[in-house]
Amino acid sequence: METRIALLGIIVENNDSVEQLNRLLSEYGTYIFGRMGIPHKEKNVNVISIAMDAPNDIISALSGKLGMLPGISTKTTYAKI
């Protein structure tokens, strides 16, 4: 199956959703090859970047599930290769 490189940008504004977010990232962990989280304490938000190599439907499924969590915003960008 053909895979794509993608970067998911995640903004966490509701810490009550962090447990669900981490559960989803663990569920899709076989496709994730990089993760960076940066807390912004002054604004009380967390910024997370997820690098993935996965089929397009897997990337879309994870992004969609994350975006449905309360207080979580996501954007996905794809490599052109």
C-alpha positions in Angstrom: 0.0 0.0 0.0 1.3 3.4 -0.9 2.2 5.8 2.0 2.6 9.5 2.3 4.6 11.7 4.6 2.4 14.1 6.6 2.8 16.5 9.4 -0.2 17.0 11.8 -0.2 20.2 13.7 -2.2 20.0 16.9 -3.2 22.8 19.3 -4.5 21.6 22.7 -6.7 24.2 24.5 -8.5 21.8 26.8 -6.4 19.6 29.0 -9.4 17.4 29.7 -8.9 15.9 26.2 -5.2 15.0 26.6 -5.9 11.4 27.8 -8.0 10.7 24.7 -5.4 12.5 22.4 -2.6 10.3 23.8 -4.7 7.2 23.4 -5.3 8.0 19.7 -1.6 8.7 19.1 -0.7 5.4 20.7 -3.3 3.6 18.6 -1.7 5.0 15.4 1.9 4.8 16.8 3.1 2.4 14.2 2.7 5.2 11.6 4.3 8.0 13.7 8.0 8.5 13.3 8.3 11.8 15.2 6.5 13.8 17.9 7.3 17.1 19.4 5.2 18.9 22.1 5.7 22.4 23.3 3.8 23.9 26.2 3.0 27.6 26.1 2.4 28.3 29.7 1.4 31.9 29.4 -1.4 31.1 27.0 -2.2 27.8 28.7 -2.1 25.8 25.4 0.1 23.0 24.1 1.4 22.8 20.5 2.2 19.3 19.2 3.7 18.2 15.9 3.3 14.7 14.6 5.3 13.3 11.7 3.7 10.3 10.0 4.4 7.9 7.1 1.1 6.2 6.4 -1.6 5.6 3.8 -3.7 8.6 3.2 -6.8 7.1 4.7 -4.9 6.4 8.0 -3.7 10.0 8.2 -7.1 11.4 7.5 -8.7 9.1 10.1 -6.3 10.2 12.8 -6.7 13.8 12.0 -10.5 13.6 11.9 -10.6 11.8 15.2 -8.3 14.3 16.9 -10.3 17.2 15.5 -13.5 15.9 17.1 -12.0 16.0 20.6 -13.2 19.0 22.6 -10.6 21.8 22.7 -8.3 20.2 20.1 -7.6 21.8 16.7 -5.7 20.1 13.9 -4.3 20.8 10.5 -2.5 18.4 8.2 0.0 19.1 5.5 1.5 16.5 3.1 4.8 16.2 1.4 4.7 16.5 -2.4 6.7 13.3 -2.9 
